[in-house]
Amino acid sequence: MKNIWKKRIYKSIDKTVNTLHQEALEAFRQKNYAVAAKNWIKGHALPDDREELKEIYLWVNAINETSPDADLCAILGLIALDHHEVFTNDHEKALLQCVEWSRQGISLSPNHPWCHRHAGSAFYWMSQWEEVVPYYEKAISLVPSPTLQIRLFMISNRENPNPDFLLLDINPETSEGMEAYNAGVEINRILNQYPQMSEFEKERLTQLKRDCYTTAYHLYYKTLVTKNGDPYNDDSHTFAMCCNNLAIELTNQKKYDEAIAVTTEGMQYSYFMYILQNRWSARLEAGYFEEAVADGEKLMEDFIDEMDSITYFNIADHLCNSYMELKDYEAAMEWINVGLESYYSLDATDPLLSNPEIVRCFTNFYIYKAKIEEQTGIKPDAGTASKEADRILEEMPDNPSILISRSNIFLEEENYEKALECLQYAIHFASEQNKVRSVQVALYNMGYIQVAKLKDEAAAFESFEQSIALGNEDFWCYYWAVHCGYHLQENEKTLEYALLALQVLPQQEGVTEDITAEIYEHLGTAQLDLGQYADAAENFKVSLQYNPSKIAKDNLRIAETENKRNGSGGFFRKVFGR
């Protein structure tokens, strides 16, 4: 998610901005330069059309050269700050010209707030900090400004690596939506610049940022939506940008529905990539996958020419995942193929091929594809799958997920030696990359091959135990550990893993009753060996309820007999089940 940093980038699409502009033009014709300046500057109503703006600049400048006026200087200063291309392509030259016009205006009207502010901003963007301070301080004394207050604080602490942010105390309440919005942007910049600040300061500034965005939102909302606010706050695009940034804060607070509502509202006034992207993110995090795929595909349709490659692959990845969540495998495969084709179309020398985020997305495309083939039962022939996997491994030989997938193909081909070799490499690289889940999966897969295909229960037991020790809490890993421990007569470990398997059993789908019965039978047998006769008898009874078996029935009789004889000093080892 991204914050919108550039200020005063807006579309003159709302009627009131156009009205303010027309009123400014009329006032200008009547030589009422104060009204013209107020509309164009406070109302942010200068036109976006470059030719029209250039005409205004030439007109204002010509009059100011013959009859200097502080309000005219303020208009020219704003044009120099935000639209300098109408008279020069040299940004620094435009900033110096802004200072010149502003000083001229101040000489004519010493308390002109916009001339002081524009001069300070010109020096600010030229990083001439000492020059900024007197102009900003004077501007604040004339018209309170949380934005300028924040900038002055940062200037005074520019050489301090650990400013005391408790001294930054601003009031977000203002009558100007743009002022509150820009203050929020300035605070967000501070939070990004000083990640090492204390949690208390971070929480306070984060809340202050939210207060600024909320204030701006309500000011714009009152004017744009309810039509009873200050006409100088009728700025559709900045309202939408405010909705965008406020939605980020709401999403961070897990207030997903509010974030979705705010972005949807903002898009009614100005539609751009980031605001749609942030609604999409909120829907993803909320688990609203149907709505998320609609937004994701709209992003691809409307803004594909504006997004960078990382954003493109990230959206494609999430579209695949969302369709997988919806079990719409056909649509998921369409986006998987789009993602793979896009990756393969990159030039071999393009550094994007090794970008970690793009590699992650590409790996996911491959994994999604394998999952779909598993779910649908439709698989490519072994030769095709092998060639595809080998091609990917050539480009990413140290990718644990791809190595695990390649192992699965070798397993299908009954090439167990190669399958285990791939898993060993996967464990090695995943360990180096601290990808714990990949290590867990590789160890589980290795154990499965060892027990189910190679009948090496000792090696398999070691693999399953290592996977569990690394945090694997999957039912089937526990089940196979129980199976191996039982046959190896590792009674205490069999008991431990059986209890863990039964603990996660309710969350595991697709477990048949004979498997459940087997776990209870193995648990009871281990308890019988350990002399826990009463517990063993109870577990054998449960096993028999799920699946009648002679082993469980005979061992139940032994457990009950030994339980009755318990305390006599005799020991009667079970005779069945091995």
Secondary structure, 3 states (H helix, E strand, C coil): CCCCCCCCCCCCCCHHHHHHHHHHHHHHHCCCHHHHHHHHHHCCCCCCCHHHHHHHHHHHHHHHHHCCCHHHHHHHHHHHHHCHHHCCCCHHHHHHHHHHHHHHHHHHCCCCHHHHHHHHHHHHHCCCHHHHHHHHHHHHHHCCCHHHHHHHHHHHCCCCCCCCHHHCCCCCCCCCHHHHHHHHHHHHHHHHHCCCCCHHHHHHHHHHHHHHHHHHHHHHHHHHCCCCCCHHHCCHHHHHHHHHHHHHHHHHCCCHHHHHHHHHHHHCCCCCHHHHHHHHHHHHHHCCHHHHHHHHHHHHHHHCCCCCHHHHHHHHHHHHHHHHHCCCHHHHHHHHHHHHHHHHCCCCCCHHHHCHHHHHHHHHHHHHHHHHHHHHCCCCCHHHHHHHHHHHHHHCCCCHHHHHHHHHHHHHCCCHHHHHHHHHHHHHHHHHCCCHHHHHHHHHHHHHHHHHHCCCHHHHHHHHHHHHHCCCCCHHHHHHHHHHHHHCCCHHHHHHHHHHHHHHHHHCCCCCHHHHHHHHHHHHHHHHHCCCHHHHHHHHHHHHHHCCCHHHHHHHHHHHHHHHHCCCCCCCCCCCCC
